[in-house]
Amino acid sequence: MTPDQIADLDRNDPLAGFRERFDLPEGVIYLDGNSLGALPKATAERVAAVVQEQWGADLIRSWNTHNWIGAPRRLGDKIARLIGANPGEVICADSTSVNVFKALSACLQLTPERSIILSETGNFPTDAYMMEGLAHLTSGRVEQKLVASETIAAHLDETVAALLLTHTHYKTGRLHDMAALTAKAQAAGIPVIWDLSHSAGALPVDLNGCNADFAVGCGYKYLNGGPGAPAFLFAAARHHDKVFPALSGWLGHKAPFAFSDHYEPGTGIDRFQCGTPGILGMAALESGLDLMLEADMQAIRAKSQALGDLFIALIEARCPQFELVTPRDCRARGSQVSIAHDQGYAIMQALIDRGVIGDFRAPDILRFGFTPLYTRYRDVADAVDILADIMDQDSWTAPQYAVRAAVT
């Protein structure tokens, strides 16, 4: 594709106007929104208002006067619009890891005669770790089982209490068929938990259209909520009254300010709250959500696929040293492309040093995330030009690029 053709793509991009609403550093090509979304310009002002006007001036009264207490439900309903859920089915709370635990324990209550919690090998580690922790907590009554992705359907039997899968694989970008796997599992009496951390805000998700049981996800990737942003939990309305929360924190109580000695679950999705919400994090996330909700998700998906297709074509033409890990078919991948090289870490550090920010996942994966609200077609082309130069000049072999940082 010629530079003029790439310029035409940017000129005709229906999402182009969103880019200037993000605070993007000059001279940086940011292709890591699948790990941490960029800062919306409106966020700093919104958080400052919460700090100065609400916390500073109104102090504790803000729980009522500024409805801090309603933030988890309010943000949950906004997230629901992005993932195909109904109002009152999503709560914004805690971290993804904590919400995985909540969802797993809920499934075990729905299937008390079963003992296997099932996922795939190579899933995002926190999902597997929370499963392992729950198995230890039950002294072996519950058993974690990890199987190869392509064999999941063969393991859906009457022993399985819950199936936990990440919709968009964090490393490869591969998509699971949510509707088909949910139907297959439920036909065997198995409730399904979907981890949407790399899907929410990146592509259309239709949880209720798939009859999903539970879902979790984070707020700091494609939702642009900032580092450590609150996560979310979806629970289908049909399950609300059947589950006694294993993490029965005070804010999930039916009447938290009655200060009873005994726990009585709140109604609906509220019972999945646990502790006091982090209001500053909620404010930043709400800014990102409001921006995201202005965009058309179908347009986001179409541009995401086009950006990925362009990146793959340019990489294969200019950088034959790399192996494509992500599915070539854009319908089968999320909003990222992953390539492999045995010196992937050093190459990524050299890229970052040249102003192209992606990330590395062991043992050999270079990840590039495409966030259509602010990634341009020319960003993709320029990134590949820089990567090709790094490979042609062997500049990645400089000793400093081999030094591993704490975060990769």
N, C-alpha and C positions, 0 to 999 in steps of 0.2 A: 504494500500500500504506500502511495506516494505521500510526501508531506502535505501537498495540497488536498488530497483526499482526507487525510486525518484532520486538517483544519476545517474542512467542510463538515465532518462529523461533529466537531465541537460547536461550530456555528449553528448547526441544526438540532442541537441537543435540547429537548424540552425541559431538562432539569438544570441547564447551565446556570440559571439565576441563583440557585441555592448555594453555589460555591462561595460567593462573596458574603454569605451569612456565617461563615466559619472563620475562625482566627487561625490562618495557616501561615507558618513562618516563610518568609521570602527565601527562595533558593532551595526549598526542600520539596521533594516528591514523596508524598506520604502514602505508602501502600501497606499500612498496618492497621487499618480501621477494624479489621477482624480480630485485633487484639486489644486495641484501645482507640475508640472513636476520637475524632478531632473535637476541639472546643468550639461550640457555637458561640458567636459573639454576644448573644443575648444572655448567656449563662452567668457571666461575671456580674452583670448588673442585677440579675434576679437574685443570685446568692447574696450579694452585698445588701440588697433590700431586706432580705430575711435576717441577715446578721444585724444590721443597723436599726432598721425600723421595727422589726418584729421582736427579735431577741433583745436588742438593745433598748428599745423604747417601751415595748409592751410586756417584755419579760414573760413570766409564766402565763399571763393572761392570753398569750398568743395561741395556746392550745385550743381556746374557744374562739377568740376574736378573729384569728386568722386560720381557724380550722386545721391546725396541725394534726389534731387527732384523726381527721378524716383523710389525711394524705395517703395512707396505704390503699384505701379503697378507691380514692379518686384517681391515683396513678394506675392502679390495677385496671380500672375501667378504660383508661386510655390505652394501656398495653393490649387489653382485650380486643380493641379495634384493629390491631396490627396482626393478631394471631388467630383470628376467626373464633373468638369466644364471645359469650354474652356478658352484659353488665352483671356484676356480682359473682363472676366465676374466676376472677384473677385478683390476687392480693400482691402488693408490692412490699416485700419484706425480706430481711435477713440476707444471706448469701446463697448462691446456687447450691453450694455443698449442704448447707442446713436444709434447704428446701428439698433436695434429693432425699435426705433422711426422712423428712416429713412424709413425702410421697411414698417412699418404700414402706414405711411403717403403716401408712393408710392401706396400701395394697394387702399387707399381711393381715390386717383386720377384715378385709373383704373376702379373703381366701384362707381362713384360719386352719383348714385341714391340709394345707399345702406347705412346703418347706423350702423350695428352690427359688432364689432370686437370680434371674438370668440376664446376662448382657454379653456383648461381644468382646473378644480380645482386642486390645489396641484402642479401646474406648478412651475418652478423656479420663485421666487418672482419678480425679476426685470422685467421679461416679463409681468407679470400681472400689476405691478406698472406702467410701461410705457404705457400700454393700458389705465389704469385709468387716468393717466396724460393727455393723448391725449383726452379722453372723456371730462375732465374738460376744456381743452383748447378750445374745440369746443362748450362750453356752452350747452352740452347735445345733440347736433345734432348727435354726434357719441356716441354709447353706448357700454360699455364693457360687455361681457357676458361670464361667466365661468360655464362650465357644467361638469358633471362626465365623465371621460375618455371613459367609455363604451357607452356613449350616444352621442358622438360627431357626428357620421354619421347621427343620427336622426335630428340634428340641422342645417344641411347644406341645407339652403333654400335661396330663392331670397332676403332675408333681410340682408344676411351676406356679408360684404364688404371684410373681410380678415379672414383667419384661421391661428393662430399662435400656433405652437406646438414644444415642445422639442423632438428631435428624440430619444435620450436616456435619460430617466427620471433621474434627478439628485439624487433623494433619493432612488428610488427602482431599478434603472438600467434597467427598462423595456424598450423595444424597440417598437416604433410605426412602423407600416407597411407604410413606406414612399410612395411607389408606389401606393398602394391601396387607401390611404387617399387622396393623391394628385389628383388622377384620379376622386375620388368621389366628391371632392370639386370643381374641375374644371368643372365637368359635370353640376354643379349648378352655374357656372359662378363665382366661388370664387377663387381668387389667394391665394396661400399658402406660409407662411413663416416658414422655418424650423430652429430651434435653434440647431446647431451642436456642442455646447460647450463640450458635453461629448461623441461626436462621432468622430470629426475630429482628425485623427491620431491614433484612437483606433480601428477602423473597416472600412471596405470598404464602401464608400458612393458614390452613382452615381446620382448626382443631375440632370444632363441632361438626363440620362436614365429614370428617373422618371418624366421628363418634369417639374421640379420644377420651381417656380416663383422667390422666394427670399430665402436666407438663411443667417444666421449670426453665429458667433462663436468667442470664445476667443483663445488667443495664448499661455496661460500660463499653460494649463493642459497637454494634451498628445502631444502638439507641443513643449513643453519644452522651451518656450520663456522667462521664468522668471516672477517674481511677477509684476502684472500690465502690462504685455506685450500687445502690440496693438492687437486689434480684427480684424475681417474681415467681409465683406459684399459681398454676391453673389447676382447679379441681372441678370436674363436671358437676353440675348442680345435682344430678341424681345421686351423687356419692356423699354430699355434705352431711346429711343427718345420720349416715352409717358409720362415721369415723370419730373416734375419740382421740384427739391429738396426743401423740406420744410426747411432744414438746409442748406441754400444757402451760405455757407462760401466761402471765397475768393479763396481757392485752388480748388474748384469745378467749378470755372469760366472758360469759354472757353479760355480766355486770361488773366490769373491772373496778369501778369506783365504789362498789359495795364492800370491797375488801373482806370477802368471805374467807373462812379457813379452808373451804372445800371448792374444788374446781367444777364449774358447770360450763360446758362448751358454749361458745357464742353461736349465733345463728348464721347459717350459710357459710360463705367464704371467710368470715371474720374468725372462725374457730382455728384457722390456719395461721393467724398471727401468733407471735410469741412474745418478744420483748418490745420495749419502747422504740419507735422508729427513729432513725437518724434524719432529722429534719433538714439539715444542710445538704446531705446527699440526696434527699428527696427533691429539694428545690432544684439542684443541678440536673437531675434526671428529668424532672418535669419540663425543663427548658428544652432538653433534647427531644423529648416525646412530642411536645407541641410543634416543633419544627418538622419532625418526621411525619406527623399527621397531616401536614399541609401538602405533602407530596403524594403522587399516585403510585401505588405499589406495583402496578403492572409496568409503569414506565421505569421504575427502579429496577425491576427484574430484567426488562428488555435491555437496558443499558448495561447492567451487570454482566449479562451473557455476552454482549457485544465487546465489552472491555476484555473479558476473559478470552474470547475468541481471537481478538487482536493480539493480545499478549502471547498466546500459544503460537500463533502464526509467525510472529516476529522472533520469538525465542528459537523456534525450529529453523528459521532461516539464518539467524545470526549467531546462535550459540548452541551448536550441535553437541557440546560437551555434556549437556544436561539431559536427564531422563524425565519425561513427563509423568507425574504421579497422579495428578487430578484427572478425572474422566474428560476425554476430549469432547464428548457430547455435552453441550451446555445445559441440556435438560437434566443431566445426571449429576450436576455439581452445584455447589452453593456459589457465594460471591468471592471466591478465591481461586488462585491457581498455585499449585505446589510443584516444584521441580526438585530433583535429587542430584547430589554430587558428593563424592566422598570427602571433599574439602568444603562442604557447604557452610560451616561456621565461619571460616576465614573469609570466604567469598562474600558472605552477607556483611561482615564487618567492613570489608573494603567498599561495598556498596553504600553502607551507611555513612562512611567517611566521605563519600562523594555526594552525599545529599539525597540518596534514595533509601528510604526507610521501609524495610520489610522485617521479617524475623526468621529465626531458625528453630527447628524442632528436631531433636535428636532422633535417629543418629545422623541423618544426612539430608534433611528436608529444608529447603528455602521456601518460605510462604510469602505470597503477595496477595493482599486483600484489596478488593475493589469496592469502594464505597461511592455509589453513583451520585450522591448529592454533592460531592466535592472532587471526585477523581475525574480528570479530563482524559480524552483519548491521547492528547499530546503528552500527558504525563506517562502513559504506558509506553509510547514510542521512545520518549527520552530516556526512560528507565532502562529499556532494552539496549539502547545505544551505549549507555554508560556501562552496563553489564558486559556487553560485547568488548568494549575497550579494556575493561579490567581483565577479561579472559585473554584477549590478544596480547596484552602487555605483561601478563602474569603478575600484576601488581598485588594480587591477593596473597602472594607468598611473603610479603613483608612480615617480619616476626611479630609485630604488635597485633596483627589480625588473628593470630593463633591463641592469644591470651583469653581464656574464657571468663566472661563476666558472670555475676550472680544471676542475672536475668538474661535469657537468650531470646 
